[in-house]
Amino acid sequence: MSPVALSKSLIALAFALSSASLATAQVTGTFPPVPLASKHFDYPSGIPYKVDTDVGLVRGTQLGYNICNSTTENQDSLCQTSWFDTLDDFCLWAPSVPGKTVGDIEGEMIAWCTKPGHGTRLIPAGALTGVQFLKTPDYIQAVGFIDQTLINMVAGDYGGEMDPHGADLRGNPMGGIMFSSSFGAASSKSSSGPTSWAVTLSA
Ligand SMILES: *[C@@H]1O[C@H](CO)[C@@H](O)[C@H](O)[C@H]1NC(C)=O
């Protein structure tokens, strides 16, 4: 085989491979059959490995997983099951890798928590420099100051709003769920918080 013939066959192989991966990634729609905000799971036994199993939708597939335990509890965790409860026990949504703004990867954020026990990454010591926790009959809220670069956010990034809706109803992050015991036993059955949740970060 001459060198010229060889390079022709290599090119053909490369083309075949890329058409195969294009076929796998074919987009057939935007909206899921069931919106994230309509999904509810018993905590913890009713949680599936992935809450979002949709394939072929325009925003791709869920980055992480929802069954989170001691095996997934490390700084490489891709756990997307969040916990939001008290002043010293809550999680934020933040990027899994540094270098990308929240606006670009809001569908792929993962849980970072203040304390162990949720199978997630931990917010590093020293990152939170002040937190105020508000508890009302209808909602709970944490407001505070954080060195956001310690949870993989770009310095100066204004963040975004994470909630279980999003333009395509798959939520941000996609497949993200949140639990709390702050509203009694019933709320621990809820997927997306008691009724809804929103986490907004701004620099
Ligand atoms: C721990 O979590 C991983 C990842 O979701 C899962 O594969 C594994 O089955 C879980 N282990 C137990 C004992 O639930």
The ligand as a Tripos MOL2 file, in Angstrom:
@<TRIPOS>MOLECULE
LIG
   14    14     1     0     0
SMALL
NO_CHARGES

@<TRIPOS>ATOM
      1 C1        -23.5750    4.4850   46.6560 C.3       1 LIG1
      2 O1        -23.7230    5.3790   45.5600 O.3       1 LIG1
      3 C2        -23.2990    4.8380   44.3220 C.3       1 LIG1
      4 C3        -23.3760    5.9560   43.2690 C.3       1 LIG1
      5 O2        -24.6740    6.4630   43.1180 O.3       1 LIG1
      6 C4        -24.1590    3.6330   43.9810 C.3       1 LIG1
      7 O3        -23.7040    3.0910   42.7430 O.3       1 LIG1
      8 C5        -24.0620    2.6130   45.0930 C.3       1 LIG1
      9 O4        -24.9550    1.5470   44.8200 O.3       1 LIG1
     10 C6        -24.4130    3.2330   46.4280 C.3       1 LIG1
     11 N1        -24.1700    2.2820   47.4970 N.am      1 LIG1
     12 C7        -25.1400    1.9250   48.3560 C.2       1 LIG1
     13 C8        -24.7170    0.9420   49.4210 C.3       1 LIG1
     14 O5        -26.2670    2.3660   48.2980 O.2       1 LIG1
@<TRIPOS>BOND
     1     1     2 1
     2     1    10 1
     3     2     3 1
     4     3     4 1
     5     3     6 1
     6     4     5 1
     7     6     7 1
     8     6     8 1
     9     8     9 1
    10     8    10 1
    11    10    11 1
    12    11    12 1
    13    12    13 1
    14    12    14 2
@<TRIPOS>SUBSTRUCTURE
     1 LIG1         1 GROUP 0 **** ****
